[in-house]
C-alpha cells in the first residue's frame, strides 16, 4: 500500500503500476473506471489558534475577504482544486490570496495554518484525524454549505476481474454507509 497524491495515482493506474487507487477527484474523462467510495463531507474553514473568525458560528460569503487561503500544490490534483473552486464561487465564497504549501500532503497545510500563515479549507474530520496538531486548530463550517467531492475508488479497465469485483462491492457498501452519516 502506498500513499500517493491523486495525480500520481492516476498516472500509475494508467501505466499499469497500480491496480486500485483511492482518489479525491479525477477528471471524469479519465481513462479509469471509478466508483464513489465515501460521500463528500461539508467543507469548513480551518483556523489557527486565536483567529478572529473563531467568534463566528459559520463562515458566510465575504468573511474570507482579506484572508490567505493555504492549500496543497495544485499540481497534486488540479481537477480537485477546480471542482472545489467552482463550488465555492457558486455560493459566493471568495478569497483574496492563495498560497500553496511546499508539500503535497494535507498535514503540510495544517502545519502552515498552525503557524499562522493563513486559513485552509477541508472537512472538520481533517482536524480530528490530525491528532495533537488538529487539536490546536479550530474549524467553522461554510454557510451556504459546500461539500467536498466524493472520494472514489479508481481502477484500470483491465484489472483481474476478481479484484475489481471485490473492490466495487466494498466501495458500494462504504459509500452507502458514509452517505447515511
C-alpha positions, 0 to 999 in steps of 0.5 A: 500500500502506498500513499500517493497524491491523486495525480500520481495515482492516476498516472500509475493506474494508467501505466499499469503500476497500480491496480486500485487507487483511492482518489479525491477527484479525477477528471471524469474523462479519465481513462479509469473506471471509478466508483464513489467510495465515501460521500463528500463531507461539508467543507469548513474553514480551518483556523489557527489558534486565536483567529478572529473568525473563531467568534463566528458560528459559520463562515458566510460569503465575504468573511474570507475577504482579506484572508490567505487561503493555504492549500496543497500544490495544485499540481497534486490534483488540479481537477480537485482544486477546480471542482472545489473552486467552482463550488465555492464561487457558486455560493459566493465564497471568495478569497483574496490570496492563495498560497500553496504549501511546499508539500503535497500532503494535507498535514503540510497545510495544517502545519502552515495554518498552525503557524499562522500563515493563513486559513485552509479549507477541508472537512472538520474530520481533517482536524480530528484525524490530525491528532495533537496538531488538529487539536490546536486548530479550530474549524467553522463550517461554510454557510451556504454549505459546500461539500467536498467531492466524493472520494472514489475508488479508481481502477484500470479497465483491465484489472483481474476481474476478481479484484475489481469485483471485490473492490466495487462491492466494498466501495458500494457498501462504504459509500452507502454507509458514509452517505447515511452519516 
